[in-house]
Amino acid sequence: MMVRKCDKKKPNRPPEGHPFVWQTADLLTSIAYQAMSINARRVIDRIQIEHMDHAGLENGKLIVTHDDFKKFGVSRDFVGDAVDELAYLKLIKINIRGRAGEGTGYANCFELTWLPPKGSYLCDDIWQGVTRKRVRAWKQSERKKARLRRVKRTPERKLKPGENYFPTPQSRNIHSANKE
């Protein structure tokens, strides 16, 4: 375990020379922040790291690729859903919507809404307007989308002669005996 020396006069500050992102108690206890899925949490953490990599001066122009999210632990299949979720919860803004493509693609351009954008000293705090009703509506719509994705992925199975949709244990044994 590595021990770090703190400033005696100002012990409650980030370590000198280390980047940081501030988050208020209002943000951390907000409905929007607490409603995030684990993938949305990983996405927002990765965007914050990008913000820190730019010394906190490029909010609104933060470019994070799918590969960056994948390396950070978000499954490639869930990156888009997590980004959409964060935009819906108003924790991020997507200033430039990215586009996939071989050689012609480009990444989204993000802004963290609780921090001031580049060139400004004011922040929106639009995430404070998110209500439990809005969160419930989002989760219901996502369940419907997930159900539709499952249906599309599951190939329709054709029945063999004599096979029924709801096999009983006896009919399963008959069919398995016929296969042998």
N, C-alpha and C positions, 0 to 999 in steps of 0.2 A: 504494500500500500504506500502510495506516494503522499507525503505531507507537503502542503503548500503554505507558505508564509503569507499572512494577511497584514494589511496596513493597520497599525495600532490606532491611528487617529480616525480612520474611516474603514472599519472592518466589514461593513455590510455592502461592499461594492464588488463588482466583478474584478477578477484578477487583472492586474496591469498587463496589457499586451494580448489579452484573450478576447475574441469577439463575443458578443452577447446580443440577445433580443429581449426587450422588456415585455412583460405581460402583466397586466393589472389583475387584481383579485376579481374585479367586475367581469373581466373577460373569462378568467378561469372558472368562475361560478355561473357563467351565463348558460342559458338554455341551449344556444347554438353550439357552444364549445363542448358541453357535456353530451350532446346528442350525436357527436361524431362517431362513425364506425372506426374500427382499428385501422383499416386501410386509409381512411381520410386522415386519421391522426398521423400516420406515417408520411402521407403526402404533404401535410402542412409542416411537419417537422423538417422534411427535405427542403421545402421552399424557404423555411427560416434559415437553414444552413446556407442556402444560396444567398440570402440576404446578408448573412454574416460574412460570407466570402467576399462580398462587395463593400465591406466596411459600413453597412447600413445606409449607403448612399444611393442605391439603385432601386428602391421599392417602386413598383409599377413597371419595371423593366427587367424583372427577374425571369430568366430563361432556364427552365428545367426540362430535360428531355425524358421520354419514356424510359430510356436506358438508365438514366440517373435514378428514377423512381424504382426501377427493377433492382438496381444494385443496392438500394436502400431497404429492400424487403417487401415491396409492393408487387404482387403478381401482375404480370403484363395484362391479364384479362380484367383486372379491377382498377387500373389506373384511371381510365376515363370515367368510370362510375364514381370514384372517390373525388376526382376533380369537380365533377358535376355536383356532387353532394356538398362540397365546401363552397362552391359558388351559390348554391341554393340556400345554404345556411349563412351566407353573406360574410364568411370569414376571409374569402379571397375574391378578387376581381380578376377576370381574364381580359386584359387590355387588348391583346392580339390573340385570336384563336388560331392554334396551330393546324397543321395539315400533314398527314402522313404521305409518304411517297419515296420512291427510290431516287435519291439524288435531288429531288425537287421539294422534299418535305421541309418543314420548319416547326419549331416547338412553340408551345404557348408562352405568352408573356404575362407573368403574374404580378399581383399587388396584394400585400397583406393589409387588410382593411383597418386594423387597429393601429397601424403605424402611418405616419404622414408619407405621401408619395414624394418622389424625387422633385425637388424644387419647391416644396411647400412646407409649411409648419403646422398645417391643419390636417386632422384625420377625421374620417366620416363617422366611425363607430356605428356603421349601419347594422352590424351584427346584433345590436341591442334591440332591434325591432323584431327579431325572430321569436315567435311564440310557440307554445307547445302544440297548438292546433296546426301550425305550419309544419312542424317536425312530424306530427302524425300523418299529415297529408303526404309528405315526402316518403315516409316509410311504407305507406300503403301503395303508392305508385311504384316504388321500387320492388315490392313483393310481386305486383302484377307483372312487371318487366321480367323479373327472375323466373316466374312461372312460364311466361311465354318463351323465354330462352331455353328452359328445360324441355318444353314441348317440341321446339324446333330441333333440339339436339338429339332427342330420342327417336330413333328410326321406327317406323311403323312395322310391326312384326306380323307377317302373314301366318295364318293358322294352317296347320297340316290337316289332311282329311282325318276326321274323328277326334280332333283336338278341340277343346272348348276354351272360352276366355277365362273361366274360373275353374281351374282343375282342382279336383278333390285329391286327397292323399292317395286314394285307390287308383285314380286315373293317372296320376304321376308315376306310380309304380308300374302300371301297364305300359305307358309310353317308354319308360326307361328300360323295361324288359324287352320291348320291341326293337330298341336300338341295338341291343347286344346280340 
